[in-house]
Amino acid sequence: MPSSNLTLAVVVGSVREGRFAPVVADWFVEQAERHGLFSVDLVDLADTPLPLELPPVPPAMEPDMARPATMADLTRRLGAADAFVVVTPEYNRSFPASLKAAVDWHYTEWQAKPIGFVGYSGASGGLLAIEQLRQVFNELHAHTVRDYVWFPRYYELFGPDGRLKDPEGPDAAAKVLLDQLLWWGSLLRDARRDHPYTAAP
Protein backbone atom coordinates (compact mmCIF):
# COMPACT_ATOMS: atom_id res chain seq x y z
CA MET A 1 0.00 0.00 0.00
CA PRO A 2 1.58 3.34 -1.03
CA SER A 3 2.10 6.05 1.57
CA SER A 4 0.33 8.47 -0.77
CA ASN A 5 -1.63 8.12 -3.98
CA LEU A 6 0.32 7.26 -7.10
CA THR A 7 0.00 9.62 -10.03
CA LEU A 8 -1.52 7.62 -12.89
CA ALA A 9 -1.31 9.19 -16.34
CA VAL A 10 -4.00 7.85 -18.68
CA VAL A 11 -2.61 8.57 -22.14
CA VAL A 12 -5.11 8.86 -24.99
CA GLY A 13 -3.19 7.63 -28.02
CA SER A 14 -5.55 8.47 -30.88
CA VAL A 15 -5.81 11.96 -32.37
CA ARG A 16 -7.83 11.21 -35.50
CA GLU A 17 -11.02 13.06 -36.36
CA GLY A 18 -14.13 11.31 -35.06
CA ARG A 19 -12.10 9.10 -32.72
CA PHE A 20 -13.76 6.85 -30.16
CA ALA A 21 -10.81 7.10 -27.77
CA PRO A 22 -12.31 9.68 -25.36
CA VAL A 23 -15.23 7.33 -24.62
CA VAL A 24 -12.89 4.51 -23.66
CA ALA A 25 -10.55 6.83 -21.76
CA ASP A 26 -13.37 8.41 -19.77
CA TRP A 27 -14.60 4.96 -18.79
CA PHE A 28 -11.14 3.97 -17.58
CA VAL A 29 -10.60 7.22 -15.69
CA GLU A 30 -13.85 6.50 -13.86
CA GLN A 31 -12.53 3.05 -12.94
CA ALA A 32 -9.22 4.47 -11.70
CA GLU A 33 -10.93 7.13 -9.60
CA ARG A 34 -13.25 4.52 -8.13
CA HIS A 35 -10.21 2.40 -7.25
CA GLY A 36 -9.28 5.17 -4.84
CA LEU A 37 -5.49 4.88 -4.68
CA PHE A 38 -4.47 6.94 -7.70
CA SER A 39 -4.35 10.60 -8.56
CA VAL A 40 -5.48 10.42 -12.18
CA ASP A 41 -4.16 12.69 -14.93
CA LEU A 42 -5.92 12.33 -18.30
CA VAL A 43 -3.28 13.10 -20.94
CA ASP A 44 -4.87 13.53 -24.36
CA LEU A 45 -2.29 13.61 -27.15
CA ALA A 46 -4.75 15.56 -29.28
CA ASP A 47 -3.99 18.55 -27.04
CA THR A 48 -0.30 18.63 -28.01
CA PRO A 49 1.21 19.13 -31.47
CA LEU A 50 3.55 16.19 -31.96
CA PRO A 51 6.08 16.64 -34.77
CA LEU A 52 6.98 13.40 -36.50
CA GLU A 53 10.45 14.76 -37.32
CA LEU A 54 12.58 13.62 -34.42
CA PRO A 55 15.64 15.55 -33.18
CA PRO A 56 19.10 14.60 -34.47
CA VAL A 57 20.19 13.45 -31.00
CA PRO A 58 17.75 10.96 -29.46
CA PRO A 59 16.31 11.58 -25.98
CA ALA A 60 18.13 8.46 -24.75
CA MET A 61 21.40 10.30 -25.32
CA GLU A 62 20.19 13.75 -24.27
CA PRO A 63 17.27 13.42 -21.83
CA ASP A 64 17.01 17.17 -21.18
CA MET A 65 17.05 18.04 -24.84
CA ALA A 66 15.31 21.11 -26.18
CA ARG A 67 11.78 20.24 -27.27
CA PRO A 68 9.17 22.38 -28.98
CA ALA A 69 7.61 24.78 -26.48
CA THR A 70 4.18 23.32 -27.18
CA MET A 71 5.40 19.98 -25.82
CA ALA A 72 6.50 21.31 -22.42
CA ASP A 73 3.26 20.50 -20.60
CA LEU A 74 3.16 16.96 -22.01
CA THR A 75 6.78 16.33 -21.00
CA ARG A 76 6.14 17.63 -17.49
CA ARG A 77 3.07 15.48 -16.99
CA LEU A 78 4.75 12.32 -18.28
CA GLY A 79 7.71 12.97 -16.02
CA ALA A 80 5.44 13.46 -12.99
CA ALA A 81 3.59 10.19 -13.48
CA ASP A 82 4.31 7.14 -11.33
CA ALA A 83 2.44 4.80 -13.67
CA PHE A 84 0.74 4.89 -17.05
CA VAL A 85 -2.23 3.43 -18.84
CA VAL A 86 -2.11 3.81 -22.61
CA VAL A 87 -5.47 3.82 -24.36
CA THR A 88 -4.85 2.71 -27.93
CA PRO A 89 -6.87 1.80 -30.99
CA GLU A 90 -5.50 -0.52 -33.64
CA TYR A 91 -4.84 0.94 -37.07
CA ASN A 92 -3.76 -1.53 -39.76
CA ARG A 93 -2.63 -4.05 -37.12
CA SER A 94 -0.58 -1.50 -35.18
CA PHE A 95 -0.84 1.59 -32.97
CA PRO A 96 -1.17 5.25 -34.05
CA ALA A 97 1.74 7.36 -35.27
CA SER A 98 0.76 10.02 -32.75
CA LEU A 99 1.45 7.62 -29.92
CA LYS A 100 4.81 6.56 -31.36
CA ALA A 101 5.82 10.22 -31.69
CA ALA A 102 4.93 10.91 -28.05
CA VAL A 103 6.96 7.88 -26.98
CA ASP A 104 9.98 8.69 -29.12
CA TRP A 105 10.22 12.34 -28.05
CA HIS A 106 10.80 11.13 -24.47
CA TYR A 107 12.96 8.62 -22.65
CA THR A 108 13.58 9.09 -18.94
CA GLU A 109 9.92 10.00 -18.47
CA TRP A 110 9.07 6.32 -19.05
CA GLN A 111 11.99 4.68 -17.27
CA ALA A 112 11.39 2.35 -14.32
CA LYS A 113 7.64 2.95 -14.34
CA PRO A 114 4.81 0.46 -14.92
CA ILE A 115 2.65 0.73 -18.00
CA GLY A 116 -0.71 -0.91 -18.65
CA PHE A 117 -2.89 -0.92 -21.73
CA VAL A 118 -6.50 -0.50 -22.73
CA GLY A 119 -7.11 -1.46 -26.36
CA TYR A 120 -10.08 -1.23 -28.67
CA SER A 121 -10.71 -2.08 -32.33
CA GLY A 122 -12.85 -4.27 -34.52
CA ALA A 123 -12.00 -7.97 -34.33
CA SER A 124 -8.85 -8.00 -32.20
CA GLY A 125 -9.78 -5.44 -29.57
CA GLY A 126 -6.40 -3.75 -29.97
CA LEU A 127 -4.33 -6.78 -28.94
CA LEU A 128 -1.92 -6.47 -31.87
CA ALA A 129 -1.25 -2.83 -31.02
CA ILE A 130 -0.75 -3.70 -27.35
CA GLU A 131 1.78 -6.44 -28.09
CA GLN A 132 3.81 -4.10 -30.28
CA LEU A 133 3.71 -1.40 -27.61
CA ARG A 134 5.10 -3.86 -25.07
CA GLN A 135 8.25 -4.20 -27.19
CA VAL A 136 8.57 -0.44 -27.60
CA PHE A 137 8.22 0.35 -23.90
CA ASN A 138 10.50 -2.50 -22.82
CA GLU A 139 13.24 -0.86 -24.88
CA LEU A 140 12.76 2.27 -22.76
CA HIS A 141 13.30 0.37 -19.50
CA ALA A 142 9.63 0.63 -18.57
CA HIS A 143 7.77 -2.32 -17.07
CA THR A 144 4.65 -3.41 -18.93
CA VAL A 145 2.24 -5.25 -16.65
CA ARG A 146 0.76 -8.53 -17.78
CA ASP A 147 -2.98 -7.90 -17.72
CA TYR A 148 -4.86 -5.47 -19.95
CA VAL A 149 -8.35 -4.42 -20.92
CA TRP A 150 -9.56 -4.92 -24.47
CA PHE A 151 -12.72 -4.08 -26.36
CA PRO A 152 -13.26 -6.12 -29.56
CA ARG A 153 -16.10 -4.65 -31.63
CA TYR A 154 -16.19 -1.75 -29.21
CA TYR A 155 -19.02 -0.17 -31.20
CA GLU A 156 -21.30 -2.97 -30.02
CA LEU A 157 -20.20 -2.78 -26.37
CA PHE A 158 -20.85 0.90 -25.63
CA GLY A 159 -24.25 2.53 -25.85
CA PRO A 160 -25.05 5.94 -27.40
CA ASP A 161 -24.53 7.51 -23.97
CA GLY A 162 -20.93 6.26 -23.84
CA ARG A 163 -21.70 3.74 -21.11
CA LEU A 164 -20.94 0.04 -21.36
CA LYS A 165 -23.99 -2.09 -21.97
CA ASP A 166 -22.56 -4.93 -19.85
CA PRO A 167 -19.87 -3.44 -17.57
CA GLU A 168 -19.23 -6.41 -15.28
CA GLY A 169 -16.39 -8.04 -17.25
CA PRO A 170 -14.54 -4.86 -18.26
CA ASP A 171 -14.90 -3.37 -14.78
CA ALA A 172 -13.35 -6.51 -13.27
CA ALA A 173 -10.51 -6.46 -15.82
CA ALA A 174 -9.83 -2.80 -15.03
CA LYS A 175 -9.61 -3.63 -11.32
CA VAL A 176 -7.02 -6.34 -12.00
CA LEU A 177 -4.98 -3.95 -14.16
CA LEU A 178 -5.14 -1.17 -11.59
CA ASP A 179 -4.12 -3.51 -8.77
CA GLN A 180 -1.05 -4.54 -10.77
CA LEU A 181 -0.15 -0.92 -11.51
CA LEU A 182 -0.52 -0.05 -7.84
CA TRP A 183 1.80 -2.86 -6.77
CA TRP A 184 4.48 -2.19 -9.35
CA GLY A 185 4.07 1.57 -9.20
CA SER A 186 4.55 1.66 -5.43
CA LEU A 187 7.69 -0.48 -5.53
CA LEU A 188 9.23 1.36 -8.46
CA ARG A 189 8.45 4.80 -7.04
CA ASP A 190 10.30 3.89 -3.85
CA ALA A 191 13.15 2.35 -5.83
CA ARG A 192 13.56 5.46 -8.01
CA ARG A 193 13.65 7.60 -4.89
CA ASP A 194 16.18 5.46 -3.02
CA HIS A 195 18.26 4.35 -6.00
CA PRO A 196 18.04 6.81 -8.94
CA TYR A 197 17.70 4.92 -12.20
CA THR A 198 20.83 5.19 -14.34
CA ALA A 199 20.47 2.49 -17.01
CA ALA A 200 22.59 3.19 -20.06
CA PRO A 201 20.57 3.82 -23.23
SVG drawing of the C-alpha trace seen along z (x, -y; Angstrom):
<svg xmlns="http://www.w3.org/2000/svg" viewBox="-27 -27 52 38">
<polyline fill="none" stroke="black" stroke-width="0.4" points="0.0,0.0 1.6,-3.3 2.1,-6.1 0.3,-8.5 -1.6,-8.1 0.3,-7.3 0.0,-9.6 -1.5,-7.6 -1.3,-9.2 -4.0,-7.9 -2.6,-8.6 -5.1,-8.9 -3.2,-7.6 -5.6,-8.5 -5.8,-12.0 -7.8,-11.2 -11.0,-13.1 -14.1,-11.3 -12.1,-9.1 -13.8,-6.8 -10.8,-7.1 -12.3,-9.7 -15.2,-7.3 -12.9,-4.5 -10.5,-6.8 -13.4,-8.4 -14.6,-5.0 -11.1,-4.0 -10.6,-7.2 -13.8,-6.5 -12.5,-3.0 -9.2,-4.5 -10.9,-7.1 -13.2,-4.5 -10.2,-2.4 -9.3,-5.2 -5.5,-4.9 -4.5,-6.9 -4.4,-10.6 -5.5,-10.4 -4.2,-12.7 -5.9,-12.3 -3.3,-13.1 -4.9,-13.5 -2.3,-13.6 -4.8,-15.6 -4.0,-18.5 -0.3,-18.6 1.2,-19.1 3.6,-16.2 6.1,-16.6 7.0,-13.4 10.4,-14.8 12.6,-13.6 15.6,-15.5 19.1,-14.6 20.2,-13.4 17.7,-11.0 16.3,-11.6 18.1,-8.5 21.4,-10.3 20.2,-13.8 17.3,-13.4 17.0,-17.2 17.1,-18.0 15.3,-21.1 11.8,-20.2 9.2,-22.4 7.6,-24.8 4.2,-23.3 5.4,-20.0 6.5,-21.3 3.3,-20.5 3.2,-17.0 6.8,-16.3 6.1,-17.6 3.1,-15.5 4.7,-12.3 7.7,-13.0 5.4,-13.5 3.6,-10.2 4.3,-7.1 2.4,-4.8 0.7,-4.9 -2.2,-3.4 -2.1,-3.8 -5.5,-3.8 -4.9,-2.7 -6.9,-1.8 -5.5,0.5 -4.8,-0.9 -3.8,1.5 -2.6,4.0 -0.6,1.5 -0.8,-1.6 -1.2,-5.2 1.7,-7.4 0.8,-10.0 1.4,-7.6 4.8,-6.6 5.8,-10.2 4.9,-10.9 7.0,-7.9 10.0,-8.7 10.2,-12.3 10.8,-11.1 13.0,-8.6 13.6,-9.1 9.9,-10.0 9.1,-6.3 12.0,-4.7 11.4,-2.3 7.6,-2.9 4.8,-0.5 2.6,-0.7 -0.7,0.9 -2.9,0.9 -6.5,0.5 -7.1,1.5 -10.1,1.2 -10.7,2.1 -12.8,4.3 -12.0,8.0 -8.8,8.0 -9.8,5.4 -6.4,3.8 -4.3,6.8 -1.9,6.5 -1.3,2.8 -0.8,3.7 1.8,6.4 3.8,4.1 3.7,1.4 5.1,3.9 8.2,4.2 8.6,0.4 8.2,-0.3 10.5,2.5 13.2,0.9 12.8,-2.3 13.3,-0.4 9.6,-0.6 7.8,2.3 4.7,3.4 2.2,5.2 0.8,8.5 -3.0,7.9 -4.9,5.5 -8.3,4.4 -9.6,4.9 -12.7,4.1 -13.3,6.1 -16.1,4.7 -16.2,1.7 -19.0,0.2 -21.3,3.0 -20.2,2.8 -20.9,-0.9 -24.3,-2.5 -25.0,-5.9 -24.5,-7.5 -20.9,-6.3 -21.7,-3.7 -20.9,0.0 -24.0,2.1 -22.6,4.9 -19.9,3.4 -19.2,6.4 -16.4,8.0 -14.5,4.9 -14.9,3.4 -13.4,6.5 -10.5,6.5 -9.8,2.8 -9.6,3.6 -7.0,6.3 -5.0,4.0 -5.1,1.2 -4.1,3.5 -1.0,4.5 -0.2,0.9 -0.5,0.1 1.8,2.9 4.5,2.2 4.1,-1.6 4.5,-1.7 7.7,0.5 9.2,-1.4 8.5,-4.8 10.3,-3.9 13.2,-2.3 13.6,-5.5 13.6,-7.6 16.2,-5.5 18.3,-4.4 18.0,-6.8 17.7,-4.9 20.8,-5.2 20.5,-2.5 22.6,-3.2 20.6,-3.8"/>
</svg>
